[in-house]
Amino acid sequence: MALGSERTDLLLPARLSVIVPCYNEAENVAPMVAALSRVLAGEYWEVIFVDDNSPDGTSARVSAIAAHDPRVRVVRRVGRRGLSSAVIEGFLSSSATYVAVMDGDLQHDEAVLPKMIAALDAGSQVVVGSRHVEGGDNSGLAGHWRHMLSDTGIRAAQAVLPHPLTDPMSGFFAMRRDLFIATLPKLSGTGFKILLDVVMSAPKDTTITEVPFVFRPRVAGESKLDVVVLLQFATMLLDKLTHGWLPTRFLAFALVGLVGVVVNVVVMQLARMAGMDFSQSQLVGTAVAILTNFLLNNRLTYHDRRLKGARMWRGFALFAVVCSVGVFANIGVARMVLHDVGHGHWDRASAAGAVIGVVWNYAVSSTLIWR
């Protein structure tokens, strides 16, 4: 039987929407639709692929299947990136009673979906596919480094979560759509771990169930789990802990700024060891720190607005100018504070100047460079 030839009754709306955020997953689209068709036979369902304008033609693959299978839809996002925001857009495009999230890499076991639906029917509001309860397995996560990143994230999340979860880093879960709508205003929508965002934003009396699943080896595409994901995860945790008073993007920007300070000091010392005088070494250290900050901000802080090619170099030139102005703002504020509090409190003056410098750089960067 040809893919998509088995049609559901179009007069009945989907009871389950499976949201699949994807980037460069073209080879996985048809196998995923076929797998969902097998395990959800008899269920009224749809699958919504949310594609961040993949260069490998993922959207075109989905559209080709959707042309003869009304259960398949695609949301193609142009100029926007990020797994969490993709999931949110997928949820908002659904009118089903239940929504589920699966990665587009075929590592999540679709055979668990009927168990998730049954748990939701029984009264659970969120059902999480866990690799760390009895019957679950995480062996599909390749490499010691990725296991370490995942385990670190799990321990950090468990320390602050209002609900006990064995696998808060899971990207495989289902929930009632009405709970998502109620939680939506509190979501940060940043980073790659939407489950943590949902759980930390949901009411404390939310009923959460975990079901085991085996995390399978990747078949095609490329993994998104890296140290940048973990840093975004950390800033999202801080955003939740501060109840939004310190936005995720600002926290990431400030974190990058601290890295720049370390780079500046290290490069200055190396330059002085190489024979440069203080002014020369300071200039070299500052230049390298500005370049480092720009590259890290482009990769981490503004991942969803990342600049490429000629736009990246134009952005870097503007960023260097912005940082130079920030330095003058830093010095000016520090001198004013020092005048007010006295010369015995240079540390307070320096801190005040640094804060103003960071705020200035962040505000201008967000509005002029990464718009």
C-alpha positions as CSV (number, residue, x, y, z in Angstrom):
1,M,0.0,0.0,0.0
2,A,1.4,3.4,-1.0
3,L,2.3,5.8,1.8
4,G,-0.7,7.9,2.8
5,S,-3.2,5.7,0.9
6,E,-4.8,4.7,4.3
7,R,-7.0,7.8,5.0
8,T,-8.9,8.6,8.2
9,D,-12.4,10.0,8.2
10,L,-11.9,13.6,7.3
11,L,-15.1,14.6,9.0
12,L,-13.5,13.8,12.4
13,P,-10.9,16.2,13.8
14,A,-7.5,14.9,14.9
15,R,-7.5,13.9,18.6
16,L,-3.7,13.9,18.7
17,S,-1.3,16.2,17.0
18,V,2.3,15.0,16.9
19,I,4.6,18.0,16.6
20,V,8.0,17.3,15.0
21,P,10.5,20.2,15.2
22,C,13.2,19.5,12.6
23,Y,16.2,20.9,10.8
24,N,18.0,18.9,8.0
25,E,15.9,15.8,8.6
26,A,14.7,15.2,5.0
27,E,15.7,11.5,5.0
28,N,13.7,10.8,8.1
29,V,10.3,12.3,7.0
30,A,8.8,9.4,5.1
31,P,10.0,6.7,7.6
32,M,8.4,8.7,10.5
33,V,5.1,9.1,8.7
34,A,5.0,5.4,7.9
35,A,5.9,4.5,11.5
36,L,3.1,6.8,12.9
37,S,0.6,5.3,10.5
38,R,1.4,1.8,11.9
39,V,1.3,2.6,15.7
40,L,-1.6,5.0,15.6
41,A,-4.0,2.9,13.4
42,G,-7.5,3.5,14.6
43,E,-6.6,6.8,16.2
44,Y,-7.5,10.2,14.8
45,W,-4.2,11.9,14.5
46,E,-2.0,14.3,12.5
47,V,1.7,15.1,12.3
48,I,2.9,18.6,12.0
49,F,6.5,19.1,10.9
50,V,7.9,22.5,12.0
51,D,10.9,23.0,9.8
52,D,13.4,25.9,10.3
53,N,13.9,26.3,6.5
54,S,16.3,23.4,6.2
55,P,18.7,23.6,3.3
56,D,18.4,19.8,2.7
57,G,14.8,20.2,1.5
58,T,13.0,18.8,4.5
59,S,9.9,21.0,3.9
60,A,9.6,19.8,0.3
61,R,9.7,16.2,1.4
62,V,6.9,16.8,3.9
63,S,4.9,18.8,1.3
64,A,5.2,15.9,-1.2
65,I,3.6,13.5,1.3
66,A,1.0,16.0,2.5
67,A,-0.2,16.4,-1.1
68,H,-1.9,13.0,-0.8
69,D,-2.1,12.4,3.0
70,P,-4.3,15.0,4.9
71,R,-2.9,13.8,8.2
72,V,0.5,15.4,7.3
73,R,1.2,19.1,7.5
74,V,4.3,21.4,7.5
75,V,5.1,24.7,9.0
76,R,8.1,26.2,7.3
77,R,9.8,29.0,9.4
78,V,12.0,31.4,7.5
79,G,14.3,33.7,9.5
80,R,13.6,31.9,12.8
81,R,15.5,29.2,14.6
82,G,15.2,27.2,17.8
83,L,13.5,24.0,18.9
84,S,11.4,25.4,21.8
85,S,9.9,28.2,19.7
86,A,9.3,25.6,16.9
87,V,7.3,23.4,19.2
88,I,5.3,26.3,20.5
89,E,4.3,27.3,16.9
90,G,3.4,23.7,16.2
91,F,1.2,23.6,19.3
92,L,-0.5,26.8,18.3
93,S,-1.2,25.4,14.8
94,S,-3.1,22.4,16.4
95,S,-6.7,22.2,17.5
96,A,-6.4,18.6,18.8
97,T,-7.2,17.6,22.4
98,Y,-3.7,16.2,22.9
99,V,-0.4,17.3,21.5
100,A,2.8,15.2,21.5
101,V,6.4,16.2,20.8
102,M,8.9,14.0,19.0
103,D,12.3,14.7,17.5
104,G,12.7,14.3,13.8
105,D,15.7,12.0,14.0
106,L,13.7,8.7,14.6
107,Q,15.4,8.2,18.0
108,H,12.1,8.5,19.9
109,D,10.1,5.3,19.9
110,E,6.7,6.1,18.3
111,A,5.3,2.8,19.7
112,V,5.1,4.5,23.1
113,L,2.5,7.0,21.8
114,P,-0.5,4.8,22.5
115,K,0.6,4.4,26.1
116,M,0.9,8.2,26.4
117,I,-2.6,8.7,25.0
118,A,-3.9,6.1,27.4
119,A,-2.3,7.9,30.3
120,L,-3.8,11.2,29.2
121,D,-7.2,9.5,28.9
122,A,-6.8,8.2,32.4
123,G,-6.3,11.8,33.8
124,S,-2.7,12.7,33.4
125,Q,-2.0,16.2,32.1
126,V,1.6,15.6,31.0
127,V,3.1,12.3,30.0
128,V,6.9,12.1,29.6
129,G,8.9,9.5,27.7
130,S,11.7,8.6,30.1
131,R,15.0,6.9,29.5
132,H,15.6,6.5,33.2
133,V,12.7,4.6,34.6
134,E,12.5,0.8,34.6
135,G,12.2,-0.4,31.0
136,G,13.8,2.8,29.5
137,D,17.3,3.0,27.9
138,N,19.6,5.7,26.9
139,S,22.1,3.7,24.8
140,G,21.2,5.5,21.6
141,L,22.9,8.6,22.8
142,A,26.3,8.2,21.2
143,G,29.5,9.2,22.8
144,H,30.7,9.7,26.4
145,W,30.6,13.5,25.9
146,R,26.9,13.6,25.0
147,H,26.1,11.3,27.9
148,M,27.9,13.7,30.2
149,L,26.1,16.7,28.8
150,S,22.7,14.9,29.2
151,D,23.5,13.7,32.8
152,T,24.7,17.2,33.8
153,G,21.5,18.8,32.5
154,I,19.3,16.2,34.3
155,R,21.0,16.8,37.7
156,A,20.8,20.6,37.3
157,A,17.1,20.4,36.4
158,Q,16.2,18.0,39.1
159,A,17.6,20.4,41.7
160,V,15.1,23.1,40.8
161,L,12.1,21.4,39.3
162,P,8.8,21.7,41.2
163,H,7.8,18.2,40.0
164,P,9.9,15.1,40.4
165,L,11.1,13.8,37.0
166,T,13.7,11.1,36.2
167,D,14.3,12.5,32.7
168,P,13.7,16.3,32.6
169,M,16.0,16.5,29.5
170,S,13.6,14.3,27.5
171,G,12.3,15.7,24.2
172,F,9.6,13.1,24.0
173,F,6.3,14.0,25.8
174,A,2.6,14.5,25.3
175,M,0.2,16.8,27.1
176,R,-3.3,18.2,27.1
177,R,-3.5,21.2,24.7
178,D,-5.6,23.2,27.1
179,L,-2.8,23.0,29.7
180,F,-0.4,24.2,27.1
181,I,-2.6,27.2,26.3
182,A,-2.9,28.0,30.0
183,T,0.9,27.8,30.4
184,L,1.8,29.6,27.2
185,P,2.2,33.2,28.7
186,K,4.9,31.9,31.1
187,L,7.0,30.0,28.6
188,S,10.4,31.5,27.7
189,G,10.4,29.8,24.3
190,T,14.2,29.7,24.1
191,G,16.7,26.9,23.9
192,F,16.2,23.3,23.1
193,K,14.5,21.8,26.2
194,I,10.8,22.8,25.9
195,L,9.7,20.1,28.4
196,L,11.6,21.8,31.2
197,D,10.1,25.1,30.2
198,V,6.6,23.6,30.3
199,V,7.0,21.8,33.6
200,M,8.5,24.8,35.4
201,S,5.7,27.0,34.1
202,A,2.8,24.7,34.8
203,P,0.7,24.8,38.0
204,K,2.2,22.9,40.9
205,D,-0.8,20.5,41.0
206,T,-0.2,19.4,37.4
207,T,-0.4,15.6,37.1
208,I,2.7,14.3,35.4
209,T,3.3,10.6,34.5
210,E,6.5,9.0,33.1
211,V,6.5,6.0,30.7
212,P,9.7,4.2,29.7
213,F,11.1,4.3,26.2
214,V,14.3,3.2,24.5
215,F,16.3,6.0,22.9
216,R,17.4,4.6,19.6
217,P,20.6,5.3,17.6
218,R,20.3,8.0,15.0
219,V,19.6,6.9,11.5
220,A,20.1,10.1,9.5
221,G,20.6,13.8,10.1
222,E,22.8,15.4,12.7
223,S,22.6,15.7,16.5
224,K,21.7,19.1,18.1
225,L,23.1,18.2,21.6
226,D,26.3,20.1,22.2
227,V,27.8,22.5,24.8
228,V,25.8,25.4,23.3
229,V,22.5,23.6,24.1
230,L,23.7,23.0,27.7
231,L,24.5,26.8,28.1
232,Q,21.1,27.7,26.7
233,F,19.6,25.2,29.1
234,A,21.4,26.9,32.0
235,T,20.3,30.4,31.1
236,M,16.7,29.2,30.7
237,L,16.9,27.7,34.3
238,L,18.1,31.0,35.6
239,D,15.3,32.8,33.8
240,K,12.7,30.5,35.5
241,L,14.3,30.9,38.9
242,T,14.2,34.7,38.6
243,H,10.6,34.5,37.4
244,G,11.5,36.4,34.2
245,W,13.1,39.4,35.9
246,L,16.4,38.5,34.1
247,P,15.5,37.4,30.6
248,T,17.2,34.4,29.1
249,R,18.8,36.3,26.3
250,F,20.2,38.9,28.7
251,L,21.6,36.2,31.0
252,A,23.3,34.6,28.0
253,F,24.7,37.9,26.9
254,A,26.1,38.6,30.4
255,L,27.6,35.1,30.6
256,V,29.3,35.7,27.3
257,G,30.6,39.0,28.6
258,L,32.2,37.2,31.6
259,V,33.9,34.8,29.1
260,G,35.2,37.9,27.3
261,V,36.7,39.3,30.5
262,V,38.7,36.1,31.0
263,V,39.8,36.0,27.4
264,N,40.9,39.7,27.7
265,V,43.0,39.0,30.8
266,V,44.6,35.9,29.4
267,V,45.5,37.4,26.0
268,M,46.9,40.5,27.7
269,Q,49.2,38.4,29.9
270,L,50.4,36.4,26.9
271,A,51.0,39.6,24.9
272,R,53.1,41.1,27.7
273,M,55.1,37.8,28.0
274,A,55.7,38.2,24.3
275,G,57.3,41.6,24.9
276,M,54.5,44.0,24.2
277,D,54.1,47.0,26.5
278,F,51.0,47.5,28.6
279,S,49.0,49.6,26.1
280,Q,49.8,47.2,23.2
281,S,48.9,44.1,25.2
282,Q,45.7,45.8,26.4
283,L,44.7,46.6,22.8
284,V,45.3,43.1,21.6
285,G,43.5,41.6,24.6
286,T,40.5,43.9,24.0
287,A,40.3,43.1,20.3
288,V,40.4,39.3,20.9
289,A,37.8,39.6,23.6
290,I,35.5,41.6,21.3
291,L,35.9,39.0,18.6
292,T,35.2,36.2,21.0
293,N,32.2,37.9,22.5
294,F,30.7,38.5,19.0
295,L,31.2,34.9,17.9
296,L,29.8,33.4,21.1
297,N,26.8,35.8,21.0
298,N,26.1,34.9,17.4
299,R,26.3,31.2,18.2
300,L,24.6,31.2,21.7
301,T,22.7,34.4,22.7
302,Y,21.2,35.0,19.3
303,H,21.2,31.5,18.0
304,D,17.7,32.0,16.4
305,R,18.9,35.2,14.6
306,R,22.4,34.0,13.7
307,L,24.3,36.1,11.2
308,K,26.1,34.4,8.3
309,G,28.3,35.4,5.4
310,A,28.7,39.1,4.7
311,R,26.0,40.0,7.3
312,M,28.1,38.4,10.0
313,W,31.2,40.5,9.2
314,R,29.0,43.7,8.9
315,G,27.5,42.7,12.3
316,F,31.0,42.2,13.8
317,A,32.1,45.7,12.6
318,L,29.0,47.3,14.2
319,F,29.5,45.1,17.4
320,A,33.1,46.4,17.7
321,V,31.8,50.0,17.5
322,V,29.1,49.3,20.1
323,C,31.6,47.7,22.5
324,S,33.9,50.7,22.1
325,V,31.1,53.0,23.1
326,G,30.3,50.7,26.0
327,V,33.8,51.0,27.3
328,F,33.5,54.8,27.4
329,A,30.1,54.4,29.1
330,N,31.7,52.0,31.6
331,I,34.5,54.4,32.4
332,G,32.3,57.5,32.6
333,V,29.8,55.8,35.0
334,A,32.6,54.4,37.1
335,R,34.1,57.9,37.5
336,M,30.8,59.4,38.5
337,V,30.1,56.7,41.1
338,L,33.7,57.0,42.4
339,H,33.2,60.7,42.9
340,D,30.0,60.1,44.8
341,V,31.1,57.2,47.1
342,G,34.7,58.2,47.5
343,H,38.0,56.9,46.3
344,G,38.0,54.2,49.0
345,H,35.2,52.4,47.1
346,W,36.7,51.9,43.6
347,D,35.3,48.3,43.5
348,R,31.7,49.6,43.7
349,A,32.4,52.2,41.0
350,S,34.0,49.6,38.8
351,A,31.0,47.2,39.2
352,A,28.5,50.0,38.4
353,G,30.4,50.9,35.3
354,A,30.6,47.3,34.2
355,V,26.8,46.8,34.6
356,I,26.1,50.0,32.6
357,G,28.5,48.8,29.9
358,V,26.9,45.4,29.6
359,V,23.3,46.8,29.5
360,W,24.4,49.3,26.8
361,N,26.0,46.6,24.7
362,Y,23.0,44.3,25.1
363,A,20.4,46.9,24.3
364,V,22.2,48.2,21.1
365,S,23.1,44.7,20.0
366,S,19.5,43.4,20.3
367,T,18.1,46.4,18.3
368,L,20.7,47.1,15.7
369,I,22.8,43.9,15.1
370,W,20.7,40.9,15.9
371,R,17.2,42.3,15.1
